Amino acid sequence: MHTKLYDYEDVSTTYNLGNDFYHSFLGDSMVYTSGIYSDTEGSEPLEVAQENKMDIVAKKINMKPGDKHLDIGCGWGTFVIHCAKNYGTDSFGITIAKEQVEYALDSIKKGKAGEGTGRAKIQLMDYREIPEEKYDKITCLEMAEHVGVKNFQKFMRQVKGLLKDDGLFYLQICGLRPTWHFEDFVWGLFMARYIFPAADASCPVSWVTTQLEQAGFEVHSVENVSVHYTKTILDWYYNWLKNEKVMVEKYKTRMYRIWLIFLAWSVLIGEQGTSQCYQIVSNKNLNEYDRTVWRGNDLANYIHKLLESKRTK
Protein backbone atom coordinates (compact mmCIF):
# COMPACT_ATOMS: atom_id res chain seq x y z
CA MET A 1 0.00 0.00 0.00
CA HIS A 2 3.07 2.23 0.47
CA THR A 3 1.69 4.47 3.18
CA LYS A 4 4.16 5.73 5.77
CA LEU A 5 2.97 3.10 8.24
CA TYR A 6 3.12 0.20 5.80
CA ASP A 7 6.53 1.22 4.50
CA TYR A 8 7.84 1.59 8.03
CA GLU A 9 6.59 -1.85 9.01
CA ASP A 10 7.78 -3.51 5.78
CA VAL A 11 11.08 -1.79 5.22
CA SER A 12 12.45 -0.66 8.56
CA THR A 13 11.96 -4.05 10.19
CA THR A 14 14.10 -5.61 7.47
CA TYR A 15 16.96 -3.16 7.94
CA ASN A 16 16.66 -3.35 11.71
CA LEU A 17 17.54 -7.04 11.76
CA GLY A 18 20.86 -6.12 13.34
CA ASN A 19 23.95 -4.24 12.24
CA ASP A 20 26.04 -7.32 12.95
CA PHE A 21 23.77 -9.29 10.61
CA TYR A 22 24.48 -6.96 7.69
CA HIS A 23 28.14 -6.52 8.57
CA SER A 24 28.58 -10.29 8.29
CA PHE A 25 28.24 -10.07 4.49
CA LEU A 26 28.61 -6.38 3.61
CA GLY A 27 31.97 -6.15 5.36
CA ASP A 28 33.51 -3.05 6.91
CA SER A 29 32.26 -0.69 4.19
CA MET A 30 28.62 -1.35 5.17
CA VAL A 31 27.37 -0.43 1.72
CA TYR A 32 24.33 -2.36 0.50
CA THR A 33 24.65 -1.36 -3.15
CA SER A 34 26.81 -2.42 -6.07
CA GLY A 35 30.54 -1.80 -5.90
CA ILE A 36 32.65 -0.99 -8.97
CA TYR A 37 35.68 -3.13 -9.83
CA SER A 38 38.32 -1.36 -11.88
CA ASP A 39 39.90 -4.52 -13.30
CA THR A 40 38.31 -7.14 -15.53
CA GLU A 41 39.12 -9.94 -13.10
CA GLY A 42 37.30 -8.23 -10.22
CA SER A 43 40.28 -9.00 -8.02
CA GLU A 44 40.00 -5.90 -5.84
CA PRO A 45 38.74 -6.33 -2.26
CA LEU A 46 35.07 -5.53 -1.70
CA GLU A 47 35.92 -2.43 0.36
CA VAL A 48 38.03 -1.03 -2.51
CA ALA A 49 35.22 -1.69 -4.99
CA GLN A 50 32.79 0.19 -2.76
CA GLU A 51 35.19 3.12 -2.43
CA ASN A 52 35.56 3.12 -6.23
CA LYS A 53 31.78 3.30 -6.57
CA MET A 54 31.41 6.17 -4.15
CA ASP A 55 34.11 8.17 -5.95
CA ILE A 56 32.54 7.47 -9.34
CA VAL A 57 29.12 8.61 -8.12
CA ALA A 58 30.64 11.78 -6.69
CA LYS A 59 32.45 12.49 -9.95
CA LYS A 60 29.43 11.78 -12.11
CA ILE A 61 27.52 14.58 -10.40
CA ASN A 62 30.53 16.84 -9.93
CA MET A 63 30.55 16.90 -6.13
CA LYS A 64 32.52 19.88 -4.87
CA PRO A 65 33.24 21.66 -1.58
CA GLY A 66 30.25 23.48 -0.18
CA ASP A 67 27.66 21.51 -2.15
CA LYS A 68 24.45 20.94 -0.22
CA HIS A 69 23.89 17.22 -0.68
CA LEU A 70 20.87 15.05 0.15
CA ASP A 71 21.16 11.25 0.19
CA ILE A 72 17.72 9.60 0.25
CA GLY A 73 17.85 6.15 1.79
CA CYS A 74 21.37 6.56 3.15
CA GLY A 75 21.66 3.14 4.79
CA TRP A 76 24.49 3.07 7.31
CA GLY A 77 25.69 6.51 6.20
CA THR A 78 28.85 5.40 4.42
CA PHE A 79 28.32 7.51 1.30
CA VAL A 80 27.27 10.60 3.29
CA ILE A 81 30.42 10.31 5.39
CA HIS A 82 32.58 9.70 2.29
CA CYS A 83 31.31 12.81 0.52
CA ALA A 84 31.67 15.08 3.56
CA LYS A 85 35.18 13.77 4.22
CA ASN A 86 36.59 13.61 0.69
CA TYR A 87 34.60 16.21 -1.26
CA GLY A 88 33.84 18.85 1.36
CA THR A 89 30.07 18.61 0.93
CA ASP A 90 27.39 19.37 3.48
CA SER A 91 25.77 15.96 3.25
CA PHE A 92 22.47 15.00 4.85
CA GLY A 93 21.26 11.39 4.79
CA ILE A 94 17.88 9.98 5.76
CA THR A 95 16.64 6.45 6.48
CA ILE A 96 13.68 4.92 8.28
CA ALA A 97 15.80 2.23 9.94
CA LYS A 98 16.72 3.13 13.53
CA GLU A 99 19.71 0.77 13.67
CA GLN A 100 21.18 2.30 10.53
CA VAL A 101 20.96 5.78 12.04
CA GLU A 102 22.62 4.61 15.25
CA TYR A 103 25.44 2.96 13.30
CA ALA A 104 25.98 6.05 11.11
CA LEU A 105 26.00 8.47 14.04
CA ASP A 106 28.44 6.23 15.89
CA SER A 107 30.71 6.19 12.82
CA ILE A 108 30.68 10.00 12.71
CA LYS A 109 31.33 10.14 16.45
CA LYS A 110 34.36 7.88 15.99
CA GLY A 111 35.81 10.34 13.48
CA LYS A 112 35.26 8.39 10.25
CA ALA A 113 34.21 11.62 8.52
CA GLY A 114 37.55 13.22 9.36
CA GLU A 115 37.47 16.95 8.69
CA GLY A 116 33.94 16.50 7.40
CA THR A 117 32.58 15.49 10.81
CA GLY A 118 30.51 18.64 11.22
CA ARG A 119 29.23 18.41 7.64
CA ALA A 120 27.90 14.84 7.73
CA LYS A 121 24.40 14.51 9.19
CA ILE A 122 22.09 11.51 9.44
CA GLN A 123 18.48 11.51 10.54
CA LEU A 124 15.65 9.02 11.04
CA MET A 125 13.11 10.26 8.53
CA ASP A 126 10.63 9.05 5.92
CA TYR A 127 11.34 10.52 2.48
CA ARG A 128 7.88 12.10 2.49
CA GLU A 129 8.93 14.19 5.50
CA ILE A 130 12.02 15.80 3.95
CA PRO A 131 11.86 19.57 4.61
CA GLU A 132 11.30 21.73 1.55
CA GLU A 133 14.83 23.00 1.09
CA LYS A 134 16.97 23.21 -2.03
CA TYR A 135 19.97 20.99 -2.68
CA ASP A 136 22.82 21.18 -5.17
CA LYS A 137 23.08 17.41 -5.44
CA ILE A 138 20.60 14.66 -4.61
CA THR A 139 21.50 10.98 -4.60
CA CYS A 140 19.35 7.90 -4.19
CA LEU A 141 21.19 4.59 -4.34
CA GLU A 142 18.91 1.56 -4.58
CA MET A 143 16.22 2.92 -2.28
CA ALA A 144 13.68 4.05 -4.91
CA GLU A 145 12.57 0.45 -5.47
CA HIS A 146 10.92 0.64 -2.03
CA VAL A 147 8.95 3.77 -3.01
CA GLY A 148 6.77 1.53 -5.13
CA VAL A 149 5.09 1.96 -8.49
CA LYS A 150 2.14 3.66 -6.81
CA ASN A 151 4.22 6.56 -5.46
CA PHE A 152 7.09 6.65 -7.94
CA GLN A 153 6.00 9.60 -10.05
CA LYS A 154 5.13 11.61 -6.96
CA PHE A 155 8.59 10.80 -5.56
CA MET A 156 10.32 11.94 -8.76
CA ARG A 157 8.42 15.23 -8.63
CA GLN A 158 9.33 15.64 -4.98
CA VAL A 159 13.03 15.17 -5.80
CA LYS A 160 12.74 17.72 -8.61
CA GLY A 161 11.19 20.19 -6.17
CA LEU A 162 14.08 19.71 -3.73
CA LEU A 163 16.76 20.17 -6.41
CA LYS A 164 18.20 23.55 -7.38
CA ASP A 165 17.68 24.55 -11.00
CA ASP A 166 21.36 23.95 -11.76
CA GLY A 167 21.56 20.84 -9.55
CA LEU A 168 22.07 17.19 -10.43
CA PHE A 169 20.18 14.06 -9.44
CA TYR A 170 21.87 10.65 -9.26
CA LEU A 171 19.61 7.60 -9.18
CA GLN A 172 20.95 4.06 -8.86
CA ILE A 173 18.23 1.48 -9.29
CA CYS A 174 17.74 -2.21 -10.00
CA GLY A 175 14.97 -3.79 -12.04
CA LEU A 176 13.81 -6.90 -13.82
CA ARG A 177 14.25 -7.28 -17.57
CA PRO A 178 11.19 -6.49 -19.71
CA THR A 179 11.43 -9.74 -21.72
CA TRP A 180 9.46 -11.75 -19.20
CA HIS A 181 10.62 -15.19 -18.06
CA PHE A 182 8.76 -17.33 -15.54
CA GLU A 183 11.87 -17.84 -13.37
CA ASP A 184 12.32 -14.05 -13.21
CA PHE A 185 8.85 -13.81 -11.70
CA VAL A 186 9.61 -16.57 -9.16
CA TRP A 187 12.84 -14.83 -8.10
CA GLY A 188 11.02 -11.51 -7.83
CA LEU A 189 8.38 -13.03 -5.56
CA PHE A 190 11.04 -14.65 -3.38
CA MET A 191 12.84 -11.31 -3.02
CA ALA A 192 9.62 -9.47 -2.20
CA ARG A 193 8.63 -12.03 0.41
CA TYR A 194 11.92 -12.55 2.23
CA ILE A 195 14.54 -9.92 1.37
CA PHE A 196 13.17 -6.62 0.02
CA PRO A 197 9.55 -6.21 1.13
CA ALA A 198 7.44 -3.86 -0.95
CA ALA A 199 10.22 -3.15 -3.45
CA ASP A 200 7.77 -3.34 -6.33
CA ALA A 201 9.32 -0.47 -8.31
CA SER A 202 12.09 -2.82 -9.50
CA CYS A 203 11.11 -2.13 -13.09
CA PRO A 204 12.92 -2.07 -16.46
CA VAL A 205 15.13 0.95 -17.03
CA SER A 206 12.86 2.21 -19.82
CA TRP A 207 10.07 2.63 -17.26
CA VAL A 208 12.38 4.47 -14.86
CA THR A 209 13.70 6.93 -17.45
CA THR A 210 10.15 7.60 -18.63
CA GLN A 211 9.17 8.40 -15.04
CA LEU A 212 12.11 10.80 -14.77
CA GLU A 213 11.19 12.57 -18.01
CA GLN A 214 7.52 12.81 -17.06
CA ALA A 215 8.57 14.48 -13.80
CA GLY A 216 10.51 17.13 -15.72
CA PHE A 217 14.03 15.69 -15.69
CA GLU A 218 16.42 15.47 -18.61
CA VAL A 219 18.31 12.18 -18.54
CA HIS A 220 21.97 12.83 -19.16
CA SER A 221 23.44 9.33 -18.84
CA VAL A 222 22.45 5.76 -18.12
CA GLU A 223 25.12 3.20 -17.33
CA ASN A 224 24.56 -0.51 -16.78
CA VAL A 225 26.74 -1.73 -13.90
CA SER A 226 25.16 -5.15 -13.52
CA VAL A 227 28.40 -7.04 -14.09
CA HIS A 228 29.86 -5.18 -11.13
CA TYR A 229 26.83 -6.00 -9.01
CA THR A 230 27.16 -9.70 -9.77
CA LYS A 231 30.74 -9.63 -8.49
CA THR A 232 29.71 -7.57 -5.46
CA ILE A 233 27.04 -10.08 -4.47
CA LEU A 234 29.51 -12.94 -4.98
CA ASP A 235 31.81 -11.23 -2.47
CA TRP A 236 28.86 -10.87 -0.09
CA TYR A 237 28.11 -14.58 -0.54
CA TYR A 238 31.64 -15.61 0.43
CA ASN A 239 31.50 -13.29 3.45
CA TRP A 240 28.21 -14.89 4.49
CA LEU A 241 29.70 -18.37 4.24
CA LYS A 242 32.63 -17.35 6.44
CA ASN A 243 30.25 -16.18 9.15
CA GLU A 244 27.88 -19.16 9.09
CA LYS A 245 28.58 -20.32 12.63
CA VAL A 246 28.00 -16.92 14.24
CA MET A 247 24.90 -16.17 12.14
CA VAL A 248 23.28 -19.56 12.79
CA GLU A 249 23.95 -19.24 16.50
CA LYS A 250 22.31 -15.83 16.77
CA TYR A 251 19.75 -15.77 13.93
CA LYS A 252 19.05 -19.52 13.58
CA THR A 253 19.41 -21.88 10.64
CA ARG A 254 16.28 -20.83 8.76
CA MET A 255 17.32 -17.18 8.54
CA TYR A 256 20.84 -18.13 7.55
CA ARG A 257 19.62 -20.41 4.75
CA ILE A 258 17.14 -17.85 3.38
CA TRP A 259 19.92 -15.32 2.96
CA LEU A 260 22.29 -17.94 1.59
CA ILE A 261 19.72 -18.69 -1.12
CA PHE A 262 19.23 -14.97 -1.75
CA LEU A 263 22.93 -14.28 -2.27
CA ALA A 264 23.70 -17.41 -4.31
CA TRP A 265 20.60 -17.08 -6.48
CA SER A 266 21.22 -13.36 -7.07
CA VAL A 267 24.69 -14.09 -8.47
CA LEU A 268 23.13 -16.43 -11.06
CA ILE A 269 20.31 -13.94 -11.73
CA GLY A 270 22.86 -11.20 -12.44
CA GLU A 271 24.94 -13.41 -14.72
CA GLN A 272 21.95 -14.29 -16.90
CA GLY A 273 20.52 -10.76 -17.06
CA THR A 274 17.27 -11.30 -15.15
CA SER A 275 17.92 -8.18 -13.09
CA GLN A 276 20.08 -5.20 -13.97
CA CYS A 277 21.46 -2.27 -12.03
CA TYR A 278 21.68 1.20 -13.58
CA GLN A 279 23.38 4.45 -12.68
CA ILE A 280 21.30 7.36 -13.97
CA VAL A 281 22.32 11.02 -13.94
CA SER A 282 19.69 13.70 -14.59
CA ASN A 283 19.20 17.44 -14.48
CA LYS A 284 16.09 19.58 -14.66
CA ASN A 285 14.90 19.97 -18.23
CA LEU A 286 14.86 23.75 -18.24
CA ASN A 287 15.52 25.96 -21.25
CA GLU A 288 18.09 27.95 -19.30
CA TYR A 289 20.01 24.95 -17.91
CA ASP A 290 23.72 25.28 -18.72
CA ARG A 291 24.32 22.07 -20.67
CA THR A 292 27.94 22.98 -21.38
CA VAL A 293 28.77 21.52 -17.95
CA TRP A 294 28.78 18.13 -19.68
CA ARG A 295 31.25 19.12 -22.39
CA GLY A 296 34.40 17.07 -22.00
CA ASN A 297 32.90 15.17 -19.09
CA ASP A 298 33.41 11.64 -20.39
CA LEU A 299 31.51 9.35 -18.06
CA ALA A 300 32.70 6.22 -19.83
CA ASN A 301 36.28 6.90 -18.72
CA TYR A 302 35.67 7.46 -15.02
CA ILE A 303 36.98 4.07 -13.99
CA HIS A 304 40.06 4.50 -16.18
CA LYS A 305 40.71 7.95 -14.72
CA LEU A 306 40.21 6.59 -11.22
CA LEU A 307 42.79 3.89 -11.85
CA GLU A 308 45.28 6.38 -13.26
CA SER A 309 44.89 8.69 -10.29
CA LYS A 310 45.58 5.80 -7.91
CA ARG A 311 48.70 4.80 -9.82
CA THR A 312 50.13 8.30 -9.67
CA LYS A 313 49.66 8.63 -5.89
N, C-alpha and C positions, 0 to 999 in steps of 0.2 A: 504493500500500500504506500510505502515511502512517505509516511508522515514522520515528524520528528521522533515520536514515541516508538514507532515501529522500527525506524532506522537505528535508534539507540539500542533497542532490545536485540535486533538482528546483528548489527555491526559491532557495537562496542563490546558485547559479550565475547565475541570471537577474538578481538584484539586484547581483551583483558584476561586471556587464558593464563598469562604469566610471562613476564619478561625473560625468565630463564628458559621457558618453553621455546620462544622465538630465537633467543640467542643460540640455542642448541643447534640450529641449522643456518641461521643468518650470519653467525659469526660476529666478530667484534664490531663490524661496520653497522650492524643493525639497520640494514636497508632492505626493505621488502619489495624491491623493484629490480628490473634487469640491470646487470652490470654491463660494461663495455670492455671487451678484450682487444688489445691493440695488436695482437699477433694472431696469425691464422690457426695456430695450434691451440690457442686458448690456454696457454701455459702459465699465465700470470695468476697469482693468488687472488682469491675472491675479493679481499679487501682492496687490492690494487684496482681490480676491475670496477668496483663500486666508486672508487675515487676518480677513475677515468670518466665514468658516467657523469658524476657530479660536475666535473670540470667542463665536459662537453656541453651539458645543459646550460651551464653558466655562460659559456662562450656563444652558444647558439642565440641567446637572447641578450648578449652584450652586457652582462652584469658589470657594474662599475661602482666605485666608492660613492656612497651617499644615496644609492638607489633605494627607494622604498619598495620592499619586496614582500609579497604575500604568498605563502605556500599552503595550499588548501589540501588537507589530508596529509599532514606532515609526518605521520608515523612517530618514530622515536626521536625525531628532531635532527637527524644527522645532516640532512641537506641544508636546513636552516643554519645550523652551526657552521657548516662548511662555507656557506656564502658569506656569513658575517665575518668569519675568521680570515678567509682568503681573498675576498673581493670587496670587503669594506661596506657591505650593504646593511641596511636596517631591515632585518628579516623577521617576519612575524609568521609563525606556523600555528595552525589549528588542527585539532583532532577531537573526536568524541570518545576516545579511549583513555580512561583515567590513568591506567598503568603506563601508557605511552608518555603522557604528560609528565608523570613523576620521573620516569627514566630520563626524559629530555632535560628537565629542570636540574636533575642531579648531575647530568653530564656538563651542563653549563656551570653549575656550582663548582665542579671539579676542575674547571679551567679549560675544557676541551675547545672552547671558542676562542681561546687566546685573547688577543687584543680586541676581538669582537664580542667579548662577554656582555658588555652593556648593550650591544646592538642585536643580539639574538633573543627573541622572545617566543614563548610557547604558551598556548592557552587552551583549556578545555572548552570547545565551542562547536556547535553545529554550524555547517556552512551557511545555513539560512539566517544565522544570527550575526554574520560578519557586519561590523559597523560600516556605514556608507562613507568610506574614505576613498581617496584616489591613490593608486599604486603605479610605480614605474614598470614593475615587472610582476607578473603573476604566474605561478607554477602550480601544476596539479599532476602529480605522478601516480598514476594507477589508482586513483581514488574515484574518478568520475563514473566508473562502472557501478559503484554503489549508489549513485544518484538515482539511477533507474531511468528507463525509457520515459516513464510518465513525467518526470521532472527535468529531463535533460535540456530541453529547449529553454526552460525558465532559468536553469542553472547557467547556461551559456550567456543569456542576456544579463544575468546578475554579474557574471565575470566582466562582461563588456562595460557595465555600469561602474565597476570598481577600478577599471583600467584608465589611466590617463590617455589622452588622445594620441600621444606619441609613444605610448607604452607597448610592451610585447607580452604575449600570452603563450606559455609553453604547456602543452598537454601531452602527457604520455599515457597511452591507453591500449588495452588488450581487447581483442574481439575474435569471434569465430568467423571462419571463412564463409562467404555467401553461397558457394557451391555445396549444398547441404549433403551431408553424409549421416547415416543413422548413428554411427559410433560417435560422431561429433556431438549429437544430441544427448547421448548417454553420458558422455564425459561432462557436458555442460550441466546436466541434472545432478550428477555426483558432486560437482564443484559447488553448485548452488545449495545443495543439502548439507554438505559437511565442511566446506572450506571457506567459501565466500558467499555468505547468505545475502540474498537480495541484490546481487551484482548483475542485474538483468540488462544493463546497458553495455554488455560485452558484445558489441555489434561490429559488423564489417566496417572498414575504414571509410568506405564511400558514404555510409550513413553518418558517421561522425563528422566528416568534412562538410557534408550537406547541412548538418545542424549548426556548425560554426558559421557557415555562409549565411544561413537564414537568420542567425542572430546578429549579423552585421560585421562579421570578421572577414578579413582577406587572408586566405591560407598562403603562407609564404613557402613552407617546405614540409614535406612528409617523408620520413625515413623509416624504413622497416628494419628493426633491430632484433628480429625474432631469433636469428641464429645466435646472438649474444645471450638472449634469454634462456635458450635451451641449455647453453653451457653454464649459465648462472644457476639454473635449477639443478643441474647435475652436481654442481659443487654443494648446493644445499642438501641434496640427497646423500652425498658421502658424509657430510657433517652430521646428518641425522643418524646414519648408521653408526658412526663413532660414539654417539651419545645414547645408544639404545638402552643400556642398563639403567642409567639415571632417569631417562624419560619413562621407562616402563615402571620403575619403582615409584615415581611420583604421580604420573598421569595414567598409569595402567596400560595393559597390553592393547586393549581395543583402540584407545586414542593413538597409541604409537603406530599401530598397523594402518589406521585410516590415513594418517599423514605420510606414512611410507608409500602407500598406494598413490596418494596425491602427487608426491614428488616424482616417483618412478614413472607414473602414467603421463605426467606433464612433460617429462623429457621426450617421450615417444610422440606425444601430441605435437610438440614443437618441431620435432624432426620431420614430421609428415605434413606440416602446414595446416593442421586443424585450427589452431589459434595463432594469431600473430600479435606482435607488439609494435606500436608505432610512436615515433616522436614527431609531434606536430607543432610548428611555430606559426603564430598568427599575429596580425596587427588589425586595428580597426580599419575598415574599408571606408576611409574618408577621402574626399577629393584633395584635401590639403595635406594628407600624410606624406612625409618626406621619404619617398621610396628609394632615394639614393643611398640610404643607410645600408642597403643590401649590396651595393656595388662593390665588387672585389671580396665579398664575404662568402667564400667558398665553403659551404657546409660539408661537402663531400670529403674535404681534406682535413677535417678537424682531428681525426684520430692520427693521421700522419703528422700533423703539426704538433700534436701532443707528444708523440713519440720523439720527435726531433728536439723539442724543448727539454725533455727529460735527459736526452743524450748529451746535451750541451751543458747541463748543470754539473 
